[in-house]
């Protein structure tokens, strides 16, 4: 029994040391995977137009929307020269990463608008920018060497930078804001620079800029200057204070602040939506209630307090005329039996002013019968 009790603590200590060693060994692996960042893998390294490849990825942020494009004139270590203008944008695909930051989706193979070398370019659409590339050989597409950078040529910004352009109506409703970054550079080196590649980055707040390679077509001879115009575009709904930076040869040449207004059109849309939808629901509900509720007999269900003509006539008190007025209004009666009607004087006429009496006669009629001749 004592032997068992003595061996128990030793076994627990050995197990604890083993678990600690395994945990320490796993830490470098986790750090290495975190340092690698986003990774893109392809099911095929070569494919022809009309086919498809399966694109997989790991190391991305969970539940993040990504855009997959086939771009030309690019390499994984150098990026996409010319930005998305060098990509087959019409045949791109969107994908959302899973809970572990991985994804897998088919992508149709299409020829980019510029020659190869080509890559499958995967970048985030919203949130913090991240991107990764994987080499792809598009069968039958022309191949052209990337522009070489000469170490003898050096550029220097000679004038103040500016952002040309303005926001339209669509930007007010959340469309991506875009400007043209204009600056003038001079070649202060001893060798000409042909088709130099600049890096343009945009940063917001305390975040570091996300760089994008853009190539300018032309040659700058030693001691000469040239005006450069590069497009700059933000994500949809971006607003606030941004900083546009220009880098060449690993050195930041210029920075330009950019204030982007809030897309109030989106706010107005949601306000109108919150007002119109309840009003429409209320009207629909009232119409349903009006159809469902029972009707009263006689059509009195729609207007509850309305009085109809029969009810109103029954409530109005009957008018009673004076006795003399009723007698005057009654038709004359035949009292002689001859079929003639006697005229009765109206109550508001006196005997003297009766219009039916002979003119000049103010008293009762006397015997006015004609006398017989011969009677004396």
Secondary structure by P-SEA (a helix, b strand, c coil): caaaaaaaaaaaaaaaaaaaaaaaaaaaaaaaaaaacbbbbbccccccccbbbbbbbcccccbbbbbbbbcccccccccccccccccccccbbbbbbcccccbbbbbbbbbccccccccbbbbbccccccbbbbbbbbccbbbbbcbbbbccbbbbbcbbbbbbbbbccccccccbbbbbbcccccccccccccbbbbbbbbbcccccbbbbbbbbcccccccbbbbbbbbbbbccccccbbbbbbbccccccbbbbbbbcccaaaaaaaaaaacaaaaaaaaaaaaaaaacccccccccccccccccaaaaaaabbbbbbcaaaaaaaccccccccccbbbbccccccccccccccccccccccccccccccccc
